[in-house]
Amino acid sequence: MYYEAESYPSPGLPVKDPCLSFWLQNARSSSLLGYQTTESLPPSADVVIIGSGLSGAATAYYLLVGSNAPKSVLILEAREACDGATGRNGGHCRPYVFQGHHEYKEIFGKEEALKIAAFEMANLHLMAELIEKEQIDCDFWLGESFETCIDQEAANKKLRSYQEFKDDGGPLKGVVKLTTNVDEAKRLTRMRNAVLTASFPAASLFPYKLVSHLLQLCISKHGLNLQTHTPVTAVTSTLASLSAHDPRLSTVEWIVTTPRGKVTANKVVFATNAYTATLLPEFLGNIVPGQGQCAAIVPTPSFSGTRMMEKTCCYHWGKDNFDYLIQRPKDGVIILGGGKASASHPGAILGCTNDSGRPDDGGKQAEITEYLKGAMGVYFEGWNDSEVGEGLLYDWTGKFNFFLSHIPFVGNVEGKPGAYVIAGHCGHGMARIASCAKGLATLMSGGSWLDTGLPRCFQPTKERMRNKKMETTT
């Protein structure tokens, strides 16, 4: 079913009373809680970045370690550092290899679809290189993931994409192992209804630890100014009334307004993901907020110790239903996300949970909580009845976004020189953001689009912005 996405309200600002995710609960000793580098805001900065999740932190990092680093970078965060989607996701860095090829090919063409797959695989390697280079302790595990179908409808869809990817020259040999034998798929995945599965490289990590390390590194070594609890309420241009053809636009300055004062910037980066349309109204209907839900689960003995799962996984059924999970090697806790198919109304899938009809990351969907509580026993063979202390530990929500192409917006905002966006990750940001941020930093430092290594379809062009229809599974 299609919904006219522009009919949804502006996302507003992040709510002041969000829930705590598993990651945020285990970061209460962080020195970044309530952190403000300076007592008051600086009057100006070369670059202001709005948002301190992985998009904001990684963009700051690649700008500051680059050969043409700005003199000053300021990050403004509405709540705590990394308190948005990055601090609430499933800890899964999992590239799409062949999975989205059919859909991307239909929208963008074969060559661009192949570039997206290559880009995501390169991002996995970039993440590993970054973590090793900066010696980041973030529980990073590099291994493989299962893409499993638990009914024939989902299997047919995956097989079509796999075959198209193969026929179009996509690299599968040595990357993807496809298993179509039902008994073998069940044995490998331990899923009682598995029809087929494919395995390929992926990783898991503690996302808050990654971001907090990058932020602290940029603060201590590169002079980053981080201001938490400083929501941005408006971003205006000093030359907003001028024609787009006016040559003075090359010297445009941006005024960033917060409750604590205003900051003038030469360049501003909107690393605002689901909240982007609040500050950039042209994205209303292009980036539409929604609510996702995750759970931390203490495994039963049959999935503990030497019997832990060896791979992360995502399992699919029907047209577009899926859940995803990792089992953390460090403590064995399972992080399970999804359950949207169990929500009772479309508004819940879009996360419209507060009084204004806007999605937030505070309240939870009770139906999804119950679903996540029992999902391991429903789908996985050998999952025991939970004893005291096992099973659902905690569940939480996060705010992400939906739109038709499931491709992020990265680059200069057309008609607004000096304004850049890195947003719209559709719950798939860990598989793309590091490379997106590095590419954006290259662009901001004077490089060409070709220099960025970003797929052309990521650009926030006017043509892309005109397509405001969004498909949901309801």
Protein Blocks (a to p, Z undefined) as FASTA:
>chain_A
ZZdfklpccebjadfbbcddfklmmmmmbckgopafbfbdcfbdfbdcedjbfklmmmmm
mmmmmmkbcfbdcdddfbdghilmmlmmnoiacddfklmmmmmmmmnojklmmmmmmmmm
mmmmmmmmmmmmnopaehiacdddddddfbfklmmmmmmmmmmmmmnopafehkaccdfb
fklmmmmnopakbfbdcddddddddfklmmmmmmmmmmmmnopacdehiacfbdcdfklm
pcfklmklmmcccddddfkbccddfbdcddekjmmmmmmmmlgojaccdddddddddddf
klgcjlbcfbdcdddehjlgccdddddfknopacdeejklmpcbfklmnopabfnopacf
kbccfklmmmmmmmmmmmmghiacddehiajfbdcdddddddfkopacedjdehiahiac
dehkloplmmmmmmmmmmmmmmmnopafklnopafklpccfklmmmmcdcdfZZ
